[in-house]
Amino acid sequence: MSGGLLAISRKWFFEIGGYDSSMKGWGGENLDQSLRIWTCGGEIVSAPDSYVAHMWRDGSEKTRAKYKVGSGDAVKNRARAVKAHLGDWYKKTLDFPSFTRWQGQALDTSSITDSFSDLKCENFEWYLNRFKYIYRDGGVLPSEVFQIEAVEVEGSPLCLQLKKLGWTNFGQPDEVVLKECSDTHTQTQSQWWHGSNRLEDGSCCGSLRAWNTDQCINGRGVTAGAEKVPTNTCDLDSGKEVSLTPSSDDGEELLLKVGLKDNCISLKKGSKLLSVVPCKDASRWLKRKPFTPIEYELLSSDTKAMWGGDN
């Protein structure tokens, strides 16, 4: 929910505690309010026919802010909101670059949690199950994360990676390249992958997503002969776009199929470049160093059993 583009009844706003009294300036109110509303018995609906005016800051005196936001206040607001609502999943957020400064530091969230403590609100796992069509079926919360290693390589192993290394990507398109495989998943490299996006039947997974980013391989954006493998912001209803499938009966070596035709992502012979070729001519890949990420480990045994652990 956008923190500045909403309508809410006065009664309900104050019943769930209003805005965080310790929030500095702005930032994080959208996270806090969204999670309060859902977990405390409310719901959020869109109003596509409504119109909201928003004044943009253009540098003029007329649009100049009448308040100051201190350096780092917006990030701290978000960190406090996340800690107050996510429970143990707060540990996951501390991996992200903007939140690493809070590792090992105390954050007082009592002004948030005390304001709705008498409402018997649900916990964050309830929220994940409420929206399991996103987190489970859309592959946003994966049970397995892995590297994709090229088989036919001399020297150091090479793995698929986003060209723009950073996490999150903020909606910008990217592309897949080959880089020397990392030995750890704690670095902010986009070299770790998992299944993502719903298939036509609503189940996971129709594509491959770079872990901790919004980027999925665009399997429908390439044809045989392409020398660039693009990624885009994941479309959770993409259908079948990209899949790792066994190349032989042993199942260890894999083909990286793209699109609806029999095309695969392949390593160009004698180089570190990628191309798209008919699968019968494609190079093979391996799943490297698979592991279960913390965001899945934190689920209860009952939720894991219900989710099936198949993404």
Secondary structure, DSSP 4 states (H G I P E B T S, - for coil): --TTS----HHHHHHTT-S-TT--SSSSHHHHHHHHHHHTT------TT---------SSTTT--SS---TTHHHHHHHHHHHHHHGGGHHHHTTSGGGGGGTT-----HHHHGGGGGG----HHHHHHHTHHHHTTT-SS-S-EEEEEESS-SSS-EEEEESS--SBGGG--EEEEEEEPPS-SSSS-S--EEEEEE-TTS-EEEEEEETTBSEEE-GGG--TT-S-EEEEE--TT--S-EEEEESSTT-SSEEEEETTTTEEEEEPTTSS-EEEEEGGGPPPEEEEEEE--HHHHTS-HHHHHHHTT--
